[in-house]
Amino acid sequence: MISMWIAQTSAVAGTPGAAAEGGWLLDPELVDPAFSQTVAGGEIQTAFPPPPPPPAPPPEWLTSLFDAIGRFFDWSTPAAKPLMWIAVAVVALFLLYHFVPAFARRVDEWRFRRRRADADGEDMAAAAEAGAARALLAEADALAAAGRFAEAVHLLLYRSVEDIEGRRPGLVKPAMTSRDLAAARDLPPVARGAFSRIARAVEISLFGGRAIDAGAWDECRAAYADLTIARNWARA
């Protein structure tokens, strides 16, 4: 800009009469010091400023995190569409259940029938188990009525082992004794106590040489009845 101003001044000075009126403007002794003083003041830009420094790169852990997130989205992209449709179906069912009374009634009826069917299945299984237990007790009672108490208690013991195997599959091992089974920690306390009473009576009869009388039989029969009650198999 200063050079343009000097050029314009020179052009004006070159016109007739300029030397007489403003010839002092062409004096280098006056122009050079003024130019140097003006530039030295720092108010006039004479060059472009340096470019700003480039931004610092992100930390390596952040780059690794973004790369991992990108790889996850690339991997999950094929499943995104099915998941989206599943979410839409769930939302649609939710809205239908809460805002369409007829649909809600149908769902409630279906859930009621499902629970009823499950309960009926459990009742049938419980009834079959109770029937088998009654049949066994009838047979054992017949042996006891004939005075064959040891055989009756043995029958209860064999059936007790079968019941344990049915309720705790894998607990009964081939080489397991009645005493080992009575000490198994997987048996609930009530069931363990009932089986222990039966096993102890049989053990005393076989190895202790003591006969099983009517009192011992009644105790074993009551123990087996406790063993067949479902709630006695609940864990503490």
Phi, psi and omega in degrees: 000321178297320182293323177295320179297321179293320179296317178296322179295321179295320179296320179293322181292335180284350178282158181297136177086355180290327181295327182282323185271319185224035181295340179296339180291340183268001183282114180301330181294336178265323185288313185299313177298322180294319179297314181297320180294320180294316180294321181294339180291340177079005181272347181248128180282123180247356180204161178286142178291156179295149180294151179294151179294148179295149180296148180292140179293150179295157179297157185296323181295324179291321177297318179296322179295314179297322179295319179295319178296319178297318178295324178296315179294323176297321181288324185270358182301316180300330182269356184294318183293311176301320179296324179296317180291325176297317178297319179297318179296319179296316179296319179297317178295321178299314180294319179297318183294323185268343185236355177240101185302321181298318179294319179297321178295319179297319179295316180297320178297318179296317179295322179295316179296323179295315179295322179295318178296318178296317180295321179296321178297318178295320180295319179296318179295319179294321180295319178296319179294318179295322178297318178296320179296319179295321179296318180295316180296325178296319179293317179293322178297324178295319177295318180294322179297331178274005179082009181263066185294321181298317179294322180296317180291322176301320178297319177296322180295314180298318180290327177297319178297320178296320178296319179296318179297322179289325182271334178229076183302136179089351181285321182278119179256155183302319185268014185277135175269168178298323179294320178296318181293323179294335180267001182296130183286345181282350177279134174297156186303315183294315179296321179296317180295319180294315180294324181297322180295319179292313182297324180293320179296318179293320181297319179294323181291317184282314188256342181263349178074015180261134180283148177271119181263186183296324179294317178295323178296314180300321179295317180292323178296319177295324178295318179294324176299320176296325183291336183271354180280126187298319184294339178286353177262000178289141180285147181288000000 
